[in-house]
Amino acid sequence: MVGFGRVGTICAEALLDGKDLVLAAVVRRRDSLAHALPKAFCTIPVVAHVAQVQAVEGALLCVPQQQVLDAAHECLQHGIPIVESSVLHGEAFQAYREAIHRLALRHKVPAIVGAGWDPGALSLFRSLFALLAPEGFTETARRVGVSLHHTAMAQQIAGVKEALCTEQRATNGRRHRYVYVELEQGVNADRVIDAIRADPLFLGDETLVFPVESIAALEQEGRGVLLERRGSPGRLGHQQFLLEARFDESLLTAHMMLTAARALPQLNPGAHSLLDLRLSALWGDQQGKAEREWL
Ligand SMILES: NC(=O)c1ccc[n+]([C@@H]2O[C@H](COP(=O)([O-])OP(=O)(O)OC[C@H]3O[C@@H](n4cnc5c(N)ncnc54)[C@H](OP(=O)(O)O)[C@@H]3O)[C@@H](O)[C@H]2O)c1
C-alpha cells in the first residue's frame, strides 16, 4: 500500500480482513511516518520507500494523482507490479497509460491502470451497454445531493411517505425526471410508480421512479450516478439500459483496486486497463463459484 489517505485506508482495512491478499507494508511520506497508524495495523511495517519492502507481489498506489507516475516508476523499477486508479479519461488516459506501459515494459512488470470507480467499474458498465446497443448514445448524469429537491406532487400520492426529485436535460433536449420515493409499509411499489408517471405534471417528460428505503439517507449520501444507454431505433429494435447507483466513491475505488490486484499474477509485462483483464481473473480463487453463480 502506497499512501494512507481515504482510498489507502479503506484498502488497508479490507486487506486486514481479507483471506487471499495480505498487507505486506504501508509506504508513507517521510512527514507522515511520525503519525502512528490505527492500532489494528500495529504489526504492519510502515516505511518511507518501496525498496525497504521485501517480497511483495503488488503495490496499490493510493497517492494523489500528481504523485502517481513517480510512485509507479519507483515500484516498477524495483520489480513490483502496480495497481492504480488515476481519474483520467479519453486522450489524457491514453497518454498516461502509454507512459506507464513504457515503464512497465522496460522493467518487465505488469501494471493495471484506471482501476477505480470512474475510470474503473463504471467504464465496464459503459462498455458493456455500448456492446449491447452498438448504435445509440450514452448519457452519464452525476447526481449530487444538492440537485435533489422535494416534490409535493409525488408526496401527495397515496402510499408515498417522502419523495425527492431531480431533472436532467438529455442531448436531444428532452427532459428526464428521476423521482426517488420512500413508501409506506406494505404499499405496492408498481401502483405508486404508475400513479407518479401518469400525473399530468410529469406527462411529456421521461419519468423514472426509484423506490428507496430512506429518503433521509439518500439526502445524506449525496453521490450517485445515472448511466443510460439508448440504442437507436432500427433493425435491432429499441434497446434501453439504465444503471442507477449510489455509493461512496473512495470505497468503490478501493474495492476495485483490490479486485484488480488479484489479476496481477496472470498478466504479462505492460500496462493493462480493466477492459483488458479477464473478468474471471478478478475473482481470484472464487472464480469457479462466481461462474456457477453468475453465468
Ligand atoms: N478512479 C476513481 O474513481 C477514483 C476515485 C477516488 C480516488 N481515486 C484516486 O485514488 C488516489 C487516492 O485518492 P484519495 O482520495 O485516497 O487521496 P487522499 O485522501 O488525498 O490520500 C492520498 C495519500 O497519499 C499520500 N501522499 C503522498 N504524496 C503526497 C502529497 N504530495 N500530498 C498529499 N498526499 C500525499 C498521503 O498518505 P501518507 O500521508 O500516508 O503518505 C495521502 O494521505 C488518487 O490517485 C485518486 O485520483 C480514483
The ligand as a Tripos MOL2 file, in Angstrom:
@<TRIPOS>MOLECULE
LIG
   48    52     1     0     0
SMALL
NO_CHARGES

@<TRIPOS>ATOM
      1 N1        -10.9650    6.1980  -10.3040 N.am      1 LIG1
      2 C1        -11.7140    6.6870   -9.3370 C.2       1 LIG1
      3 O1        -12.9380    6.6400   -9.3970 O.2       1 LIG1
      4 C2        -11.0790    7.3280   -8.1120 C.ar      1 LIG1
      5 C3        -11.8790    7.8020   -7.0940 C.ar      1 LIG1
      6 C4        -11.2460    8.3460   -5.9620 C.ar      1 LIG1
      7 C5         -9.8530    8.4180   -5.8990 C.ar      1 LIG1
      8 N2         -9.1200    7.9580   -6.9400 N.ar      1 LIG1
      9 C6         -7.6380    8.0350   -6.9030 C.3       1 LIG1
     10 O2         -7.1460    7.4150   -5.7330 O.3       1 LIG1
     11 C7         -5.9540    8.0500   -5.3180 C.3       1 LIG1
     12 C8         -6.0370    8.3250   -3.8370 C.3       1 LIG1
     13 O3         -7.1170    9.2070   -3.5750 O.3       1 LIG1
     14 P1         -7.5140    9.6040   -2.0570 P.3       1 LIG1
     15 O4         -8.8580   10.2080   -2.1440 O.co2     1 LIG1
     16 O5         -7.2800    8.4640   -1.1430 O.co2     1 LIG1
     17 O6         -6.4340   10.7510   -1.7580 O.3       1 LIG1
     18 P2         -6.0510   11.3480   -0.3460 P.3       1 LIG1
     19 O7         -7.1060   11.0730    0.6810 O.co2     1 LIG1
     20 O8         -5.6410   12.7570   -0.6000 O.co2     1 LIG1
     21 O9         -4.7750   10.4980    0.1070 O.3       1 LIG1
     22 C9         -3.6020   10.4810   -0.6080 C.3       1 LIG1
     23 C10        -2.4730    9.9960    0.3060 C.3       1 LIG1
     24 O10        -1.2820    9.9450   -0.4840 O.3       1 LIG1
     25 C11        -0.1410   10.2380    0.3230 C.3       1 LIG1
     26 N3          0.6790   11.2530   -0.3390 N.ar      1 LIG1
     27 C12         1.8630   11.0240   -0.9730 C.ar      1 LIG1
     28 N4          2.3540   12.1460   -1.5070 N.ar      1 LIG1
     29 C13         1.5010   13.1330   -1.2080 C.ar      1 LIG1
     30 C14         1.4780   14.5330   -1.4670 C.ar      1 LIG1
     31 N5          2.4540   15.1350   -2.1490 N.pl3     1 LIG1
     32 N6          0.4280   15.2480   -1.0000 N.ar      1 LIG1
     33 C15        -0.5580   14.6710   -0.3170 C.ar      1 LIG1
     34 N7         -0.5860   13.3340   -0.0380 N.ar      1 LIG1
     35 C16         0.4330   12.5690   -0.4730 C.ar      1 LIG1
     36 C17        -0.6840   10.6490    1.6880 C.3       1 LIG1
     37 O11        -0.5700    9.4910    2.5060 O.3       1 LIG1
     38 P3          0.6150    9.3730    3.5960 P.3       1 LIG1
     39 O12         0.4420   10.5410    4.4920 O.co2     1 LIG1
     40 O13         0.3600    8.0660    4.2080 O.co2     1 LIG1
     41 O14         1.9060    9.4360    2.8380 O.co2     1 LIG1
     42 C18        -2.1510   10.9330    1.4380 C.3       1 LIG1
     43 O15        -2.9350   10.6850    2.5760 O.3       1 LIG1
     44 C19        -5.7730    9.2580   -6.2100 C.3       1 LIG1
     45 O16        -4.8050    8.9950   -7.1910 O.3       1 LIG1
     46 C20        -7.1400    9.4560   -6.8290 C.3       1 LIG1
     47 O17        -7.0480   10.0250   -8.1310 O.3       1 LIG1
     48 C21        -9.6970    7.3960   -8.0230 C.ar      1 LIG1
@<TRIPOS>BOND
     1     1     2 1
     2     2     3 2
     3     2     4 1
     4     4     5 ar
     5     4    48 ar
     6     5     6 ar
     7     6     7 ar
     8     7     8 ar
     9     8     9 1
    10     8    48 ar
    11     9    10 1
    12     9    46 1
    13    10    11 1
    14    11    12 1
    15    11    44 1
    16    12    13 1
    17    13    14 1
    18    14    15 2
    19    14    16 1
    20    14    17 1
    21    17    18 1
    22    18    19 2
    23    18    20 1
    24    18    21 1
    25    21    22 1
    26    22    23 1
    27    23    24 1
    28    23    42 1
    29    24    25 1
    30    25    26 1
    31    25    36 1
    32    26    27 ar
    33    26    35 ar
    34    27    28 ar
    35    28    29 ar
    36    29    30 ar
    37    29    35 ar
    38    30    31 1
    39    30    32 ar
    40    32    33 ar
    41    33    34 ar
    42    34    35 ar
    43    36    37 1
    44    36    42 1
    45    37    38 1
    46    38    39 2
    47    38    40 1
    48    38    41 1
    49    42    43 1
    50    44    45 1
    51    44    46 1
    52    46    47 1
@<TRIPOS>SUBSTRUCTURE
     1 LIG1         1 GROUP 0 **** ****
